[in-house]
Amino acid sequence: MAGAVNGEAPTLAAVDAQDARRIEEAGLNALQTSLQRFYDGWLLRLCPGKAKRGRSVNAHFGSNLPLTDKIAWCEREYAARGLPVLFRITPFVQPPALDGVLAAQGFLAFDETLVQAAPIAGLSLAIEPPFGVTLGEVDADAFADVTAAMRHSSAIEREAHREWLVHSPLPRRFVVLREGGAVVCAAQVTLDGECAGVFDVGTIVAARSKGYATYACAELLAWALGQGARLGYLQVTADNAAALAVYRRLGFATLYTYHYRARPGECR
């Protein structure tokens, strides 16, 4: 699959349905926390951080118990931990009727998210470094501090992020871009076999629209290709126009979408 041509998004002809399932699995693996449990095939993430993927129900595996009973049980489990229950709805949910049942019970859909992908070898990765910017690697602790500062995260949110970065069993690379000694952009890539997921891409407000995020992502994906990865993927909310422009420039296209459902007043 080639990169974007004449401003048009590339096709996904080289990424098949099996790749989509593998990418979904890699995305689940990329965020692992000790605060999780399985319940009749559903993976409950119970980490009180900013990332909704870390504090939601992922109904990815087989389900046997009555659906309405399972939903009620999940509500009680999250409430006991002071968390709103969020259901992450992907094309792979089990059972497939889950989204409709949640809607009928009054759960609202929010935060449509695009899972974008492309064969890394077909991406546009020959990006010149922006003038006056240096790229450096940091460890997981330092990266957690950098991203917490960019996002104005609370101490609880920062620690939740740090926990899944530090304890992940998957290879990762963390980079920051500095201008005049100050961090202006950060990003990371997580390897899972032939899949490379780009996460936590952020640029400070004063440094946006200068190509920093494009350069950081290109460097990470080029490194991942050198490590044997074949597929690049990422997750971006549908309303994030600036990020979508970066990923389109690199050559990514949407493979599938997911959204969350929560009770009114808890869509956050």
N, C-alpha and C positions, 0 to 999 in steps of 0.2 A: 504494500500500500504506500503510495507516494504522499508527500506532504501537500498542503493546500496550494492550489493553482489558481491564479487570477482572483484571489480573495475567497474562493469557494472552499467549503469544508471538504476534506478527503472522504472517500467512501470507507466502509468497514468490511470490504469484501474479503480481506485476509484474516478477519477475526470471526470465528464461528461460534455457534451456540455452546460448544464445549468450553471454548475460551472464556465465554461470559460467565459460566458457572465457576470456572477456575479463578477468575478475577474476583468474583464475589467471595469465594472462600479465602483468597489471599487478603482481601480487605478485612475480613473477620480476624484472620490471623495477625494482621498488622496492629490491631488494637487489642491486646490481651491484658487483663487485669486480674489480680487475685480476688477482686470483689465481683465474682460472677458465679453462676451456677446453672445447671441444666434442669429443666422441668418438663418431662414428657416430650423430649426432643426439641424444646425451645431453649435458646441460650439467653439468659437474663444477665445483662451487664448492669452492675449496680455501683458504678464509680461516680461520685458526686462532682465531676468535672464539667468543663464547658462543652466538651464534645458530646453531642447527643448520641453518637454511636457507642459511647462508653456508658450510657445510662438508659439503654432501651432494650426492649424485647426483640430478639432476632429469631423469628419463627422459621428457621432454615431447614430443620430436620423433621422426620416423621412425627405425626401427632396422633394419639389414640384416645385420649380422654375427651369428654364432651366439651365443645368449644366454649360455650358460655361459662362453664365451671372454670375452665383454664383462665379465661379473661378475668373473672372475679378474683381468682387466686393471685394472679399477677398484680392486680390493683392492691390487694392487701399486702403483698410482699414489698412493693415499692413504698406504700404508705408507712409501713413499719420502719422504714429507713429514712423517712422524711423526704422522699423523692416522688415527683409525679410519674405516673407510669406512661411511658412512650412506647408505641409499637412501630418498629421500622418495617415498612411494607415494600418489598422488592418483588420482581417477577417470579421469585423462587419460593415465596412463602408457603408454608404447610400448616393447615390445609389452604388451598387456593381461595376458599370462601372467606378467609379471615377479614379481608378489607371490607367486604360488604357487611359482614356481621358487626364489625366495629362501627361502621357508619350508621347502621340501624340502631345501635346502642347510644348514639350521640357523640361518638369520638370524631373530632374534627381533623381533616387532612391539612398538613402544613409543611413548609420547607421542602418543596420539590427539589430533588438533587439529581444531577446528571453524573452518571459514571461514564467517563470518557476513556478511550483506549486507542492504541495503535501499535503496530509492530515498530519497535524502537529503530530498527535499521532504516525505516522509511521516514523518520522524523527529520525536521530541519534543525540540526543540532550545531551547525557551524556558525555560532553566534560570537561576534567579536566582543571582548570585555568592554563595558562602558568606561569612558575616560574617567580617570581619577578614582576608580574603585578597585579594591583588592578582595580576592576571595580566599577565605580560610576555613579550615575544619575546626569543629569544636566537639566536645563530648556531650553526652546526653544531659548531664546536669546543667552545663552552661547553656545548652540549647533551650532547655526548659525555662531558664531564667530570661533568656532573650525573648522568647515567644510570649512569656507572661507579661513582660514589660510592654511589648507591642500591643497586646490585647487588653491591657489593664486588668489582668486576671486577679482574682482574689487569691489569698494564700492557699485555700482549699483547692481551687481550680489548678493552681500551679503545681501543687503536690500530686494531684490526680494525673496530670499530664506527665510529670516526671516519673511517676510510678510505672506507667506503661511504656515509657521510653527506655528506662533503665533495665526493666525486667523482661523485655521482649527477647525471645529466643532467636529472633531473625536478625540477619546482618543489616545494619543501617549505616548511612553516612549523613552527617549533619554539616551544613555549610552556612556561613554568614558572609555577607558583603559589607565591607566597611568603606566609608568615605570620610577622609580626614580623621581617621581613628574611631569614628562612631559607627555603630551597626545601623545599616539602612535597610537591609533585607535579609531574610533567613528562609531556609527550606530544608527538607530532608527527603531521603528516598529509602524505602524498605524493600529488601529482596526476599522473595519467596519462590525458590526454584527459578523458573523462567519468567516469572512476573516481577515487575518493579513498580512499586506504588509511590507516587509523589504526594507528600503530605506537608501540612504546616507551612505553606508558602505565604509569606507575609512581607510587606514593605511599609515602612513608616509613611505617614500621610505626606510629609514634605518631599519625599523622594519618589513618589509614584509617577507613572507614565514616562519613565526614563530608560526602560528596558532592563531594569535590574532583575526582576522576577524571571523574565524570559531567559536571561543569561544564567541565573542560578539553576533553573530547571534543566536547561540544556546541558550544563556541566554534570549535574547529577545523573541524567539519563545516559550521557555518554559514558560515564563511569560504570553505570549498571550494565550497559551493553558489553563493556570490557570484562565484566564479571560473569558473563554468560546469559544474562537476561534477554528474553525475546520480546515480551509484551510489556509496554508501559501502560499504566492506568492511573487515574486520579478521580477524585470526587469533588464536585463543585456545585454550589446551589445555583438554581436556574436564573436567579435575579442578580448574580454577581457578574455584571457586564465586563468589568475590568479584567477579572481572572479569565473569563471565557475568551477574551481577545488574546491574552497571552497564550493560552492553550491552543487556540485556533492557529496562531502564528507558528507554533511548533509543529502542528499537523495532527492534533488530536480531534476526534469526533465522538459523538455520543453513542454509546453502545446500548445502554438501558438507563432507566430512571428509577428512583425510589422516592418515597415520601414517608412522613411520620403521621401517626394519629395519636391524639391525646384528648382528654376531657376539656371542655371550654374553660378558659382561664389558666390552663396548664400547658399551652402550646409554646414552650420555651426551651 
